[in-house]
């Protein structure tokens, strides 16, 4: 049976319960749904805010699914892992290196999310090799880090790729060492198919919210194939109702693009606008001029899934994947889809050809010719 180890700790100055387990989509699903668990990108671990945690409820939720080891929950017996979580000070050499690295990325105008990702990844590697001098590091140190940290903890391919990219950039542009940057190998790529909902499933999800703001947000994501951050950065002036276009500014890769708007979504947005009258952003938070939060948007989608009664562990990004796939199934040229989605390479868009049923349904299985 699967095992979950619980530990008390502190994350972002808040008391939390850390959950340590071998990667399992089933466990993650239960933690997120029943305990509002979140993933820490910096600590690479799942955690539950102590106010959302109830041991008895967890024992019931995982009955027959996983063994709950709560022996480390004694407040007076914090584990070594929890102590590490509480430590807020880094070695001065690591701090100074990361600061120079950050300033270089700011100078090159890397996006805020990329800077954060690279700094977190570089910090993990630098803390692993500390206190060795950077000038003495070699490619073997990266191999050891991958084997002893990433593989041992069963961290993802994408995280390993982030660390390699960050370290290559750090030692090519900022620090000096014996590392042969060109020979640092990235992990072999995973070729996963995008998760797609059929049109009936999309329909019940988008019809679920009663709040016009919630409905408009989810509908606009699907109607234009938007990323989550793209939706939250849209301003009322970006909606060109006369030309039936949505202008998406400074999206991924710092690119602007446009997406077609149907009359149906324009009518919905007008209805929403009359009620809420947003000041700065098209979708604002509790206070006027305040940008709607990503966490709240995720909760809107989660609640829509529950109301729709779908059992799939879908995420908000599935709406974007579904939009692209449905366009392809309707006969839209792949190049137009690439432009609408803002893909730099057509190879990225071509992945949707593997999940469309337009051509697959025309293929006759040889099984049909058997006399069974």
N, C-alpha and C positions, 0 to 999 in steps of 0.2 A: 504493500500500500504506500502511496505517496506520503511525504512527510513535510510539515510546515513547522519551522522553529520560530517562536515569537520572542522578541526582545524589546525591553523598554529603551527609549532613547530620546534624543532631542534633535529636531530638524527644523531649521529656520526659526529658532527660538520658540518652538512649540513642542509640547510633550506628545510623543507618537509611539506607536507600536510598530517595530520593523518585522517584516515577514520574510523569512529566508526559506527558499524552496527551489528544487530543480524546476526549470521552466516548464510550465503547464498552462495551456490555454484555458482549461477547465477551472483550475485554481484561480487564475487571474480574473476570469469572468465572475466567479462568485465573490471574490474580494472587492471588485469594482461595483458590482450590483448591490450587494448586501451591506458593505462596510465603507463605501465611497473611498476605496483605497486609491492611492496615486503612486506614480512611478517617479523616483528622483533621478534625474539625469546626472546630477553631480555625484551622488553616492551609489548609483547603479543598484538600487534596491527598492522594493515595494514597501509602502508604509501606510498606516492607518492613524488618523488623528485620534488621540486618546478619548476625546469626547464622543467619537463615533464607534468606539470599540466596546464589545461586550463578549466576554469569554464564553459564557453559556450559549449565547446566540451563535457564536462561531463553531462551537462543538456540534451544535445541531445542524448548522449549514453544511458542515463537511463530514457528517456521519456517513460512513461507507465510501467516502471519496478520498479522505486524507487523514493521517494521524496528526493531531495537534500537540506539539511539544511546548508546553507553557512553563517549563521548569525555570526559565531564566527571567520570568516576569517579576520576581521579587525586587521591589524598589531599592532595597539595601544591598543588592548584589548585582550591580550593573556589569554586563559582560564587557570584554575588551572591545568588541565591535561597537557597543554603545558609547564607550568612552571616546573612541575615535570619532564617532559622529558628533560628539559634543565639542571636540577640539576646533577652535576657530582660528588659531594662529598657525601659519605655515613658516617653514624655514626661510630666513631672509634671502638666501640665494635663489630659492624657488620663486619667491614673491617678486624679486627684481627682474628675473628672467621673464616671468609671465607679464610683468608690466611693460617691458620693452617690446615683447611680442604683441601685446595689445595695441600699443602705440603704433607699431608698424602696420598692423591690420587696419587701424583707424585711418592712417595716412593713405592706405591703398583703397579706402572706402569700401571695405568688406561690410556686409550687412550685419546688423546687430545680432541676429540669430546665429550667423556663421561664426562671428567673433566669440560668442558665448560657447558654442559647441567646440571650437578649436582650443579655447582656453581650458575648458574642463578636461578635454582629452589630453592635452599637453601636461596639465597638472597631474593627472593620474600616472603618466609615464615618469615625470620628474620626481614624484614622490616615491615611485618604485626604485629608482636608481640612486636616490639620495642616501648618503652624503657624498657620493662620488663626484668628482669634478666633471663638468660637461665635456671638457676637452679630451677626456680619456674614454668617452663612450664610443662603442662600436656597434655595428649591425647586430652582433650577437646579443647585445642588451635588449634589443627589440624582440628577438626570437625568444629570449627568456621571459620577457614581459608577456608576450602572447601565450606562451605555454603555462606560465605560473599564475597568471591573473585572468586573462580573457578565457582561455580554454577551461581552466580549472573551475571558474565561476559560471561557465556555460553562457558567456555573454554573446551578443549577436554578431553576425557578419558585419552589419552596418557600423556597429561600435568599433570593431577592429579596424575597419576602413577609415573611420574618423580619426582614430589614434595615429595610424600610419600617415594619413594626410597632414595632420597637425604637426607631427614630429618632422616630417620632410620639410614642411614650410618653415618651421622654427629653426632647424639647423641649416637650412639653405640661406635664409635671409637674416637671421638674428644671431644665433650662437655658432660657435666653432667647435668642431669635434673631429674625430677620426672616422665618423660615419660616412659611408659611401651612399649618399642619398638616392642616387639613381638605382641602386640595387635593393633598396627597401621594398619588399614585395607586399602588395595588397592581397587580401584573401581572394580566393576564387569566387567569382560572382554567383550569387543565387539568382535563379531565373524563376521568380514566382509570378503567377498569373494574378492580375488585378481582381479584387472581389467585386462582383457585380450583382445588383438586384434586378429582377425583372420589372417590367412596367407596372404590373399589378401591385407588386410589393412597394414600389416607389409611390404609387398612388395612395395606398392606405397609410403610409408614413406621413406624406405631406398633408393628407386630409385630417390627421389626428389632432393637431394643435387647435384649440379654440381661440387662443389669443392671436390677434391679427399680426402682431409683431413677430411672434414665434413662427407663425405660418409663412409670413413673407420672407423671413430669413432663410428658412429651409427651402422654400420654393425657388428663391433666387439662386441659391447654390446649385440646385439641380438644373434650373432653366438656363444657366450660363456656364456650368461646369467650373465653378469657382473653388479655389482653395479657401480654407477657413480664414486665414489672415487677409486674403483679398476681399472677402465680404466685409470684414470689420473695418477696412480702410476706405470703403466707398463713401463718397460724399454725395449729397443730393444733386449737385451740379453734374455729377458723372453719369446721371441717367438722362440720355438724350431721347426723349419720347417722340420727337418729331422725325428722327431718323431711325427709330427703333434700335438703338445701340446703347450698350453699356460700356463706358470707358473704364478700364482697369489700369490704374496708374502705379508705377514703381513696384510691379509684381516681382516674382522670383527672377533673379538675374538682373534686377533693376530695369526691367523692360515694361513699357506701356503696351497695351493691346486693346482691342475692342471685341465685344461678343454681341451677337444678335439678341434682341429682346422681342418676345412675342407680345401681341396686343393684350393677351390674357394676363401676363405678368405685369404689364404696365398698369392695367386697371387695378390690380391688387395693390401695387405700390402706391398708386394715387389714393386709394382707400386708406391705406396705412398712414400715409403722409398727413392726410386731413385730420386724423385722430391724434397722432403723436407730435407732429410739427417739429422734427429734429432740427437742431441749431447748427451743428458742425458736421457730425457723421450721420450717414443715412440711418444707421441703427445705433442708438445711444443707450447708455446704462440707466441707472436709477436717477441720475442727475443730468440736467441739460448740459450738453457739450462734453459729457463723459463718454468715452469709447466703450462699447459693449465688450465684456470680457470673454476671452476664449473659453474659460471654464464654464461660464454661464451658457454659452452657445452649445457646448458639448452636452450639458445637462438638458437643454431644450431637445436635442436630438434623442438623447437617452429616454426622456419621457415620451416622446413621440413613438419610439419603438415599443415601449411598454403598452401604450394605449392601442397601438396597431396590433398587438398580440403576436408579433413576429418573434420566433425563437432564435433567429440568426444573431450572432454576436457582431452586428454591423457597427461601423464607425461612420462619422460624418463624411470622411473622404470617399466612402463607397458611393455617395451621390455623384461625385465628380466622375468616378470610374463608370458609373451607370449611364450618365449623360453621354460620355464619349462612345460607349458601346452601342447605345440606342441610336445615336447619330449614324454610326457605321452601318447598323442594321437597316436604317432607313435609306441607305444608299448615298449618304454624304461622302464626298471625296476625302480621302485620308489627309491630303494636304490642307484642306480647309479646317479639318478637325485639329490638326497640328497648330494652325494659326490661332484658332479660338482658345485652345488650352494653354497656349504660350510655351509649347515645347521647343527647345533649341534644336533638337535633332529629330528627324522623322523616325528614327529607330525607337525613340521613346513612345511615339504614338502607335507604332506598328504592333505593340504588345496587345492592343485591343483586338487585333485581327484573330488572336488566339482564343478569345472568349465570345466572339460574336456567333450567333446561331444561324446567321443568314445563309452561309455556305454549307455549314455542317449539316443542316437539316436536309440538304439536297443529296447528301451522300447515302447511298443504299448499303446497308450492312450485309455481308455475305451470309450472315446468320438467317436472313429472311429467305434464302434460297434452300434452306435445309427442310427436309420433311420430318419435322418433329412435332 
